[in-house]
Amino acid sequence: MFSAVRGKRAMAVTGLAVAAAIGGATLATPAYADDVYGHCTGDGVRIRSTPSTSGAVLGLCYRGDRLAHRDVSGDGQWDRVYDVDSGVSGWMSHGYYSW
């Protein structure tokens, strides 16, 4: 049993190292005590690295995913979010975020 647990931990650490190597921004960002939560209103909504359609896609959110709201872009068209369900943090179009 001990070696099985050790093996799972080693695989988890390896997975984190790989994720960091290919773009650490996709690693989970912990929830904060003062987070305000909403949800995703679409299916397969792109969460991007920057508040722009040219930003790299870090992940997707789906209808009903719980989102912690972190910031708003200067033009008000993008929301910086943390998807609690997938662990992805980034920017999504404001039209797909609902309080």
ZADO-1210 file (C-alpha; in nm, 4 decimals, padded with zeros to 6 digits):
<atoms>
<atom x="00.0000" y="00.0000" z="00.0000" code="MET" pos="1"/>
<atom x="00.2769" y="00.2423" z="00.0890" code="PHE" pos="2"/>
<atom x="00.4464" y="00.2011" z="-00.2506" code="SER" pos="3"/>
<atom x="00.1131" y="00.2493" z="-00.4320" code="ALA" pos="4"/>
<atom x="00.0605" y="00.5839" z="-00.2570" code="VAL" pos="5"/>
<atom x="00.4190" y="00.6862" z="-00.3296" code="ARG" pos="6"/>
<atom x="00.3663" y="00.5960" z="-00.6966" code="GLY" pos="7"/>
<atom x="00.0513" y="00.8087" z="-00.7213" code="LYS" pos="8"/>
<atom x="00.2301" y="01.1049" z="-00.5631" code="ARG" pos="9"/>
<atom x="00.5213" y="01.0680" z="-00.8025" code="ALA" pos="10"/>
<atom x="00.2810" y="01.0656" z="-01.0974" code="MET" pos="11"/>
<atom x="00.1045" y="01.3764" z="-00.9626" code="ALA" pos="12"/>
<atom x="00.4345" y="01.5618" z="-00.9193" code="VAL" pos="13"/>
<atom x="00.5401" y="01.4583" z="-01.2702" code="THR" pos="14"/>
<atom x="00.2075" y="01.5841" z="-01.4067" code="GLY" pos="15"/>
<atom x="00.2536" y="01.9202" z="-01.2363" code="LEU" pos="16"/>
<atom x="00.6068" y="01.9489" z="-01.3729" code="ALA" pos="17"/>
<atom x="00.4831" y="01.8777" z="-01.7252" code="VAL" pos="18"/>
<atom x="00.2006" y="02.1310" z="-01.6892" code="ALA" pos="19"/>
<atom x="00.4454" y="02.3939" z="-01.5655" code="ALA" pos="20"/>
<atom x="00.6799" y="02.3238" z="-01.8552" code="ALA" pos="21"/>
<atom x="00.4052" y="02.3695" z="-02.1158" code="ILE" pos="22"/>
<atom x="00.2539" y="02.6817" z="-01.9643" code="GLY" pos="23"/>
<atom x="00.2230" y="02.7109" z="-01.5892" code="GLY" pos="24"/>
<atom x="-00.0754" y="02.9439" z="-01.6255" code="ALA" pos="25"/>
<atom x="-00.2988" y="02.6380" z="-01.6495" code="THR" pos="26"/>
<atom x="-00.2043" y="02.5211" z="-01.3008" code="LEU" pos="27"/>
<atom x="-00.4761" y="02.5626" z="-01.0417" code="ALA" pos="28"/>
<atom x="-00.5009" y="02.8951" z="-00.8654" code="THR" pos="29"/>
<atom x="-00.6382" y="02.8616" z="-00.5138" code="PRO" pos="30"/>
<atom x="-00.9667" y="03.0213" z="-00.4224" code="ALA" pos="31"/>
<atom x="-00.9419" y="03.3364" z="-00.2134" code="TYR" pos="32"/>
<atom x="-01.1601" y="03.4202" z="00.0868" code="ALA" pos="33"/>
<atom x="-01.2919" y="03.7370" z="-00.0806" code="ASP" pos="34"/>
<atom x="-01.3754" y="03.5777" z="-00.4182" code="ASP" pos="35"/>
<atom x="-01.7083" y="03.6658" z="-00.5757" code="VAL" pos="36"/>
<atom x="-01.8593" y="03.3696" z="-00.7575" code="TYR" pos="37"/>
<atom x="-02.0670" y="03.3408" z="-01.0703" code="GLY" pos="38"/>
<atom x="-02.1004" y="03.0805" z="-01.3409" code="HIS" pos="39"/>
<atom x="-02.0297" y="03.0130" z="-01.7071" code="CYS" pos="40"/>
<atom x="-02.3322" y="03.0556" z="-01.9347" code="THR" pos="41"/>
<atom x="-02.2009" y="02.8739" z="-02.2437" code="GLY" pos="42"/>
<atom x="-02.0523" y="02.5392" z="-02.3395" code="ASP" pos="43"/>
<atom x="-01.6885" y="02.5266" z="-02.4472" code="GLY" pos="44"/>
<atom x="-01.6196" y="02.8939" z="-02.3731" code="VAL" pos="45"/>
<atom x="-01.2491" y="02.9662" z="-02.4198" code="ARG" pos="46"/>
<atom x="-01.0476" y="03.0840" z="-02.1198" code="ILE" pos="47"/>
<atom x="-00.7502" y="03.2765" z="-02.2585" code="ARG" pos="48"/>
<atom x="-00.4092" y="03.3927" z="-02.1400" code="SER" pos="49"/>
<atom x="-00.4812" y="03.7590" z="-02.2221" code="THR" pos="50"/>
<atom x="-00.8032" y="03.9609" z="-02.2592" code="PRO" pos="51"/>
<atom x="-00.8075" y="03.9202" z="-02.6368" code="SER" pos="52"/>
<atom x="-00.9194" y="03.6664" z="-02.8966" code="THR" pos="53"/>
<atom x="-00.5510" y="03.6371" z="-02.9913" code="SER" pos="54"/>
<atom x="-00.4602" y="03.5140" z="-02.6397" code="GLY" pos="55"/>
<atom x="-00.3637" y="03.1481" z="-02.6086" code="ALA" pos="56"/>
<atom x="-00.6499" y="02.9187" z="-02.5047" code="VAL" pos="57"/>
<atom x="-00.5714" y="02.7804" z="-02.1579" code="LEU" pos="58"/>
<atom x="-00.8903" y="02.5834" z="-02.1132" code="GLY" pos="59"/>
<atom x="-01.2654" y="02.5767" z="-02.1617" code="LEU" pos="60"/>
<atom x="-01.5590" y="02.6379" z="-01.9308" code="CYS" pos="61"/>
<atom x="-01.9005" y="02.4814" z="-01.9581" code="TYR" pos="62"/>
<atom x="-02.2520" y="02.5888" z="-01.8668" code="ARG" pos="63"/>
<atom x="-02.2853" y="02.5969" z="-01.4903" code="GLY" pos="64"/>
<atom x="-01.9113" y="02.5788" z="-01.4090" code="ASP" pos="65"/>
<atom x="-01.8454" y="02.7780" z="-01.0916" code="ARG" pos="66"/>
<atom x="-01.6223" y="03.0785" z="-01.1622" code="LEU" pos="67"/>
<atom x="-01.4415" y="03.3045" z="-00.9166" code="ALA" pos="68"/>
<atom x="-01.4313" y="03.6575" z="-01.0580" code="HIS" pos="69"/>
<atom x="-01.0868" y="03.8190" z="-01.0238" code="ARG" pos="70"/>
<atom x="-01.0706" y="04.1261" z="-01.2503" code="ASP" pos="71"/>
<atom x="-01.2204" y="04.3127" z="-01.5471" code="VAL" pos="72"/>
<atom x="-01.0273" y="04.4308" z="-01.8537" code="SER" pos="73"/>
<atom x="-00.9875" y="04.8034" z="-01.9135" code="GLY" pos="74"/>
<atom x="-01.2506" y="04.8009" z="-02.1884" code="ASP" pos="75"/>
<atom x="-01.4945" y="04.5965" z="-01.9782" code="GLY" pos="76"/>
<atom x="-01.5248" y="04.3239" z="-02.2424" code="GLN" pos="77"/>
<atom x="-01.3270" y="04.0537" z="-02.0580" code="TRP" pos="78"/>
<atom x="-01.3377" y="03.9008" z="-01.7100" code="ASP" pos="79"/>
<atom x="-01.0409" y="03.7407" z="-01.5364" code="ARG" pos="80"/>
<atom x="-01.1749" y="03.4237" z="-01.3772" code="VAL" pos="81"/>
<atom x="-01.0727" y="03.1102" z="-01.1954" code="TYR" pos="82"/>
<atom x="-01.2790" y="02.8076" z="-01.3014" code="ASP" pos="83"/>
<atom x="-01.3282" y="02.6164" z="-00.9764" code="VAL" pos="84"/>
<atom x="-01.4394" y="02.3039" z="-01.1639" code="ASP" pos="85"/>
<atom x="-01.1401" y="02.2750" z="-01.3995" code="SER" pos="86"/>
<atom x="-00.8736" y="02.4703" z="-01.2083" code="GLY" pos="87"/>
<atom x="-00.8025" y="02.6989" z="-01.5062" code="VAL" pos="88"/>
<atom x="-00.7345" y="03.0675" z="-01.4492" code="SER" pos="89"/>
<atom x="-00.7478" y="03.3259" z="-01.7281" code="GLY" pos="90"/>
<atom x="-00.9643" y="03.5672" z="-01.9275" code="TRP" pos="91"/>
<atom x="-01.3049" y="03.4997" z="-02.0808" code="MET" pos="92"/>
<atom x="-01.5467" y="03.7142" z="-02.2792" code="SER" pos="93"/>
<atom x="-01.7736" y="03.9114" z="-02.0459" code="HIS" pos="94"/>
<atom x="-02.0878" y="03.7871" z="-02.2242" code="GLY" pos="95"/>
<atom x="-02.0342" y="03.4337" z="-02.0920" code="TYR" pos="96"/>
<atom x="-02.0011" y="03.5242" z="-01.7235" code="TYR" pos="97"/>
<atom x="-02.3123" y="03.5538" z="-01.5078" code="SER" pos="98"/>
<atom x="-02.3368" y="03.6584" z="-01.1442" code="TRP" pos="99"/>
</atoms>
